[in-house]
Amino acid sequence: MGTEKGRVPQTRRRPPVLFIVRPPEMTTLWRMTDS
């Protein structure tokens, strides 16, 4: 159980990192290039 609880935070920390690297400004740039 202890190992499972420690694994949850690690996987949960990965998704947020991607979000931080993909700010709203970058989305607009991607859309502009797609246009």
C-alpha distance matrix in Angstrom:
0.0 3.8 5.5 5.1 6.3 8.8 9.9 10.9 13.4 14.9 15.8 17.0 19.1 20.9 22.6 24.0 25.6 27.6 28.7 30.0 31.9 33.4 35.3 37.8 40.7 39.4 39.2 42.8 43.8 42.2 44.0 47.3 47.1 46.2 49.3
3.8 0.0 3.8 5.4 5.3 6.4 8.8 10.3 11.9 13.3 15.1 16.1 17.6 19.7 21.8 22.8 24.1 26.4 27.7 28.5 30.4 32.3 34.0 36.8 39.5 38.3 38.4 42.0 42.9 41.5 43.6 46.6 46.4 45.9 49.0
5.5 3.8 0.0 3.8 5.5 5.1 6.2 8.9 10.7 11.1 12.7 14.6 15.9 17.4 19.8 21.3 22.1 24.3 26.0 26.9 28.4 30.3 32.4 35.3 37.9 36.4 36.5 40.2 40.9 39.3 41.5 44.5 44.1 43.5 46.7
5.1 5.4 3.8 0.0 3.8 5.4 5.1 6.5 9.4 10.2 10.9 12.5 14.6 16.0 17.8 19.5 20.9 22.7 24.1 25.5 27.1 28.6 30.7 33.4 36.1 34.7 34.5 38.2 39.1 37.3 39.3 42.5 42.2 41.4 44.5
6.3 5.3 5.5 3.8 0.0 3.8 5.4 5.4 7.2 9.3 10.6 11.1 13.0 15.3 16.9 18.0 19.6 21.8 22.8 23.9 25.9 27.5 29.2 31.8 34.6 33.6 33.5 37.1 38.1 36.7 38.6 41.8 41.7 41.1 44.1
8.8 6.4 5.1 5.4 3.8 0.0 3.8 5.6 5.9 7.0 9.4 10.4 11.3 13.5 15.9 16.8 17.7 20.2 21.6 22.3 24.0 26.1 27.9 30.8 33.3 32.1 32.4 36.0 36.8 35.5 37.7 40.6 40.4 40.1 43.2
9.9 8.8 6.2 5.1 5.4 3.8 0.0 3.8 5.6 5.3 6.5 8.6 10.0 11.3 13.6 15.3 16.1 18.1 19.8 21.0 22.4 24.1 26.4 29.2 31.8 30.2 30.3 34.0 34.7 33.1 35.2 38.3 37.9 37.4 40.6
10.9 10.3 8.9 6.5 5.4 5.6 3.8 0.0 3.9 5.5 5.5 6.1 8.6 10.3 11.7 13.2 14.9 16.7 17.8 19.3 21.1 22.5 24.4 27.0 29.8 28.5 28.3 32.0 33.0 31.4 33.3 36.5 36.4 35.7 38.7
13.4 11.9 10.7 9.4 7.2 5.9 5.6 3.9 0.0 3.8 5.6 4.9 5.9 8.7 10.5 11.0 12.5 15.0 15.9 16.7 18.8 20.5 22.2 25.0 27.6 26.6 26.8 30.3 31.3 30.1 32.2 35.1 35.2 34.9 37.8
14.9 13.3 11.1 10.2 9.3 7.0 5.3 5.5 3.8 0.0 3.8 5.4 5.2 6.6 9.5 10.7 11.1 13.4 15.2 15.9 17.3 19.4 21.5 24.6 26.9 25.4 25.9 29.5 30.0 28.7 31.1 33.9 33.6 33.4 36.6
15.8 15.1 12.7 10.9 10.6 9.4 6.5 5.5 5.6 3.8 0.0 3.8 5.4 5.3 7.2 9.5 10.5 11.9 13.7 15.2 16.4 17.9 20.3 23.1 25.6 23.9 23.9 27.6 28.3 26.6 28.7 31.8 31.4 30.9 34.1
17.0 16.1 14.6 12.5 11.1 10.4 8.6 6.1 4.9 5.4 3.8 0.0 3.8 5.5 5.9 7.1 9.3 11.0 11.8 13.3 15.3 16.5 18.3 20.9 23.7 22.5 22.3 26.0 27.0 25.6 27.5 30.6 30.7 30.2 33.1
19.1 17.6 15.9 14.6 13.0 11.3 10.0 8.6 5.9 5.2 5.4 3.8 0.0 3.8 5.8 5.7 6.6 9.3 10.4 11.0 12.9 14.8 16.6 19.6 22.0 20.8 21.3 24.8 25.6 24.6 26.8 29.6 29.6 29.6 32.6
20.9 19.7 17.4 16.0 15.3 13.5 11.3 10.3 8.7 6.6 5.3 5.5 3.8 0.0 3.8 5.6 5.3 6.9 9.1 10.3 11.2 13.0 15.5 18.6 20.8 19.0 19.4 23.1 23.5 22.1 24.5 27.3 26.9 26.8 30.0
22.6 21.8 19.8 17.8 16.9 15.9 13.6 11.7 10.5 9.5 7.2 5.9 5.8 3.8 0.0 3.8 5.4 5.4 6.6 9.0 10.3 10.9 13.4 16.0 18.6 16.9 16.7 20.5 21.3 19.8 21.8 24.9 24.8 24.4 27.3
24.0 22.8 21.3 19.5 18.0 16.8 15.3 13.2 11.0 10.7 9.5 7.1 5.7 5.6 3.8 0.0 3.8 5.4 5.0 6.3 8.7 9.8 11.3 14.1 16.7 15.7 15.9 19.4 20.4 19.6 21.6 24.4 24.7 24.7 27.5
25.6 24.1 22.1 20.9 19.6 17.7 16.1 14.9 12.5 11.1 10.5 9.3 6.6 5.3 5.4 3.8 0.0 3.8 5.4 5.2 6.4 8.7 10.7 14.2 16.0 14.6 15.6 19.0 19.3 18.6 21.2 23.6 23.6 24.0 27.0
27.6 26.4 24.3 22.7 21.8 20.2 18.1 16.7 15.0 13.4 11.9 11.0 9.3 6.9 5.4 5.4 3.8 0.0 3.8 5.4 5.1 6.2 9.2 12.3 14.2 12.2 12.7 16.3 16.6 15.4 17.9 20.6 20.3 20.5 23.5
28.7 27.7 26.0 24.1 22.8 21.6 19.8 17.8 15.9 15.2 13.7 11.8 10.4 9.1 6.6 5.0 5.4 3.8 0.0 3.8 5.4 5.0 6.7 9.5 12.0 10.8 10.9 14.4 15.4 14.7 16.7 19.4 19.9 20.0 22.6
30.0 28.5 26.9 25.5 23.9 22.3 21.0 19.3 16.7 15.9 15.2 13.3 11.0 10.3 9.0 6.3 5.2 5.4 3.8 0.0 3.8 5.3 5.9 9.5 11.2 10.5 11.8 14.9 15.5 15.5 17.9 20.0 20.6 21.4 23.9
31.9 30.4 28.4 27.1 25.9 24.0 22.4 21.1 18.8 17.3 16.4 15.3 12.9 11.2 10.3 8.7 6.4 5.1 5.4 3.8 0.0 3.8 6.0 9.7 10.5 8.7 10.6 13.7 13.4 13.2 16.2 18.1 18.0 19.1 21.9
33.4 32.3 30.3 28.6 27.5 26.1 24.1 22.5 20.5 19.4 17.9 16.5 14.8 13.0 10.9 9.8 8.7 6.2 5.0 5.3 3.8 0.0 3.8 6.7 8.1 6.1 7.0 10.4 10.8 10.3 12.8 15.0 15.4 16.1 18.7
35.3 34.0 32.4 30.7 29.2 27.9 26.4 24.4 22.2 21.5 20.3 18.3 16.6 15.5 13.4 11.3 10.7 9.2 6.7 5.9 6.0 3.8 0.0 3.8 5.4 5.4 6.7 9.2 10.2 11.0 12.9 14.7 15.9 16.9 18.9
37.8 36.8 35.3 33.4 31.8 30.8 29.2 27.0 25.0 24.6 23.1 20.9 19.6 18.6 16.0 14.1 14.2 12.3 9.5 9.5 9.7 6.7 3.8 0.0 3.8 5.4 5.1 6.5 8.9 10.0 10.8 12.7 14.6 15.4 16.7
40.7 39.5 37.9 36.1 34.6 33.3 31.8 29.8 27.6 26.9 25.6 23.7 22.0 20.8 18.6 16.7 16.0 14.2 12.0 11.2 10.5 8.1 5.4 3.8 0.0 3.8 5.4 5.3 6.5 8.8 10.0 10.8 12.7 14.4 15.5
39.4 38.3 36.4 34.7 33.6 32.1 30.2 28.5 26.6 25.4 23.9 22.5 20.8 19.0 16.9 15.7 14.6 12.2 10.8 10.5 8.7 6.1 5.4 5.4 3.8 0.0 3.8 5.4 5.0 6.2 8.6 9.8 10.7 12.3 14.2
39.2 38.4 36.5 34.5 33.5 32.4 30.3 28.3 26.8 25.9 23.9 22.3 21.3 19.4 16.7 15.9 15.6 12.7 10.9 11.8 10.6 7.0 6.7 5.1 5.4 3.8 0.0 3.8 5.4 5.1 6.2 8.6 10.0 10.4 12.3
42.8 42.0 40.2 38.2 37.1 36.0 34.0 32.0 30.3 29.5 27.6 26.0 24.8 23.1 20.5 19.4 19.0 16.3 14.4 14.9 13.7 10.4 9.2 6.5 5.3 5.4 3.8 0.0 3.8 5.4 5.0 6.2 8.7 9.7 10.5
43.8 42.9 40.9 39.1 38.1 36.8 34.7 33.0 31.3 30.0 28.3 27.0 25.6 23.5 21.3 20.4 19.3 16.6 15.4 15.5 13.4 10.8 10.2 8.9 6.5 5.0 5.4 3.8 0.0 3.8 5.4 5.0 6.3 8.6 9.9
42.2 41.5 39.3 37.3 36.7 35.5 33.1 31.4 30.1 28.7 26.6 25.6 24.6 22.1 19.8 19.6 18.6 15.4 14.7 15.5 13.2 10.3 11.0 10.0 8.8 6.2 5.1 5.4 3.8 0.0 3.8 5.4 5.2 6.2 8.7
44.0 43.6 41.5 39.3 38.6 37.7 35.2 33.3 32.2 31.1 28.7 27.5 26.8 24.5 21.8 21.6 21.2 17.9 16.7 17.9 16.2 12.8 12.9 10.8 10.0 8.6 6.2 5.0 5.4 3.8 0.0 3.8 5.5 4.9 6.1
47.3 46.6 44.5 42.5 41.8 40.6 38.3 36.5 35.1 33.9 31.8 30.6 29.6 27.3 24.9 24.4 23.6 20.6 19.4 20.0 18.1 15.0 14.7 12.7 10.8 9.8 8.6 6.2 5.0 5.4 3.8 0.0 3.8 5.4 5.1
47.1 46.4 44.1 42.2 41.7 40.4 37.9 36.4 35.2 33.6 31.4 30.7 29.6 26.9 24.8 24.7 23.6 20.3 19.9 20.6 18.0 15.4 15.9 14.6 12.7 10.7 10.0 8.7 6.3 5.2 5.5 3.8 0.0 3.8 5.5
46.2 45.9 43.5 41.4 41.1 40.1 37.4 35.7 34.9 33.4 30.9 30.2 29.6 26.8 24.4 24.7 24.0 20.5 20.0 21.4 19.1 16.1 16.9 15.4 14.4 12.3 10.4 9.7 8.6 6.2 4.9 5.4 3.8 0.0 3.8
49.3 49.0 46.7 44.5 44.1 43.2 40.6 38.7 37.8 36.6 34.1 33.1 32.6 30.0 27.3 27.5 27.0 23.5 22.6 23.9 21.9 18.7 18.9 16.7 15.5 14.2 12.3 10.5 9.9 8.7 6.1 5.1 5.5 3.8 0.0
